[in-house]
């Protein structure tokens, strides 16, 4: 499994084009998470990994693997980037 090194770019996470571009590289079990991230980045910015797992019908471990796949050390780091991206978008 190849990681997608986008960890510093919160703007990319708000772009549906980003999620479309990485879709083919994602394992099937992470696909539901990518779809939710594309449609509702606010969920990743403000909800817990457990809540996100429940929304996507996956395990909490899959949410953490999703963060690792995107190049993050863990969920908390990914969550911060989503928050930064939403903050930047709100200021535009």
C-alpha positions as CSV (number, residue, x, y, z in Angstrom):
1,X,0.0,0.0,0.0
2,X,1.4,3.3,-1.1
3,X,1.0,6.4,1.2
4,X,-0.2,9.6,-0.3
5,X,2.1,12.3,1.2
6,X,-0.3,15.2,1.5
7,X,0.1,15.6,5.2
8,X,0.9,19.4,5.2
9,X,-1.7,20.6,2.8
10,X,-5.1,21.2,4.4
11,X,-6.4,22.9,1.2
12,X,-6.0,19.6,-0.7
13,X,-8.2,17.8,1.8
14,X,-11.0,20.2,1.0
15,X,-10.7,19.5,-2.7
16,X,-12.9,16.8,-4.2
17,X,-10.4,16.5,-7.0
18,X,-7.8,15.4,-4.5
19,X,-10.0,12.5,-3.3
20,X,-10.8,11.5,-6.9
21,X,-7.1,11.4,-7.7
22,X,-6.2,9.1,-4.8
23,X,-9.3,7.0,-5.1
24,X,-7.7,4.3,-7.2
25,X,-4.8,4.0,-4.8
26,X,-6.9,3.3,-1.7
27,X,-7.6,-0.1,-0.4
28,X,-11.4,-0.9,-0.6
29,X,-11.9,-0.8,3.1
30,X,-10.7,2.8,3.2
31,X,-12.9,3.9,0.3
32,X,-15.9,4.9,2.5
33,X,-13.6,7.1,4.6
34,X,-12.3,8.9,1.5
35,X,-15.9,9.5,0.3
36,X,-16.9,10.9,3.6
37,X,-13.8,13.1,3.7
38,X,-14.6,14.4,0.2
39,X,-18.2,15.2,1.0
40,X,-17.9,16.2,4.7
41,X,-14.4,17.4,5.7
42,X,-16.0,19.0,8.7
43,X,-16.7,15.5,10.1
44,X,-13.0,14.7,10.0
45,X,-12.1,18.1,11.5
46,X,-14.4,17.8,14.5
47,X,-15.6,14.3,15.2
48,X,-13.8,11.5,17.0
49,X,-12.3,8.6,15.2
50,X,-14.9,6.3,16.8
51,X,-17.8,8.5,15.4
52,X,-16.2,8.5,12.0
53,X,-15.8,4.8,12.1
54,X,-19.5,4.3,13.0
55,X,-20.6,6.7,10.2
56,X,-18.6,4.7,7.6
57,X,-19.3,1.2,9.1
58,X,-15.6,0.5,9.5
59,X,-13.5,-0.1,12.6
60,X,-11.7,2.6,14.5
61,X,-8.5,1.0,13.5
62,X,-9.4,1.6,9.8
63,X,-9.8,5.3,10.5
64,X,-6.2,5.3,11.9
65,X,-4.9,3.3,9.0
66,X,-6.6,5.9,6.7
67,X,-4.6,8.6,8.5
68,X,-1.4,6.6,8.1
69,X,-2.2,6.0,4.4
70,X,-2.4,9.8,3.9
71,X,1.1,10.1,5.5
72,X,0.1,11.1,9.0
73,X,1.5,9.7,12.3
74,X,-2.1,9.3,13.6
75,X,-5.6,10.5,13.6
76,X,-5.0,13.6,15.7
77,X,-2.5,14.9,13.3
78,X,-4.8,14.4,10.3
79,X,-7.7,16.0,12.2
80,X,-5.6,19.1,12.8
81,X,-4.9,19.4,9.0
82,X,-8.6,19.2,8.3
83,X,-9.3,21.9,10.9
84,X,-6.6,24.1,9.4
85,X,-8.0,23.6,5.9
86,X,-11.5,24.6,7.1
87,X,-10.2,27.6,8.9
88,X,-8.3,28.8,5.8
89,X,-11.3,28.3,3.6
90,X,-13.5,30.3,6.0
91,X,-11.0,33.2,5.9
92,X,-11.1,33.4,2.1
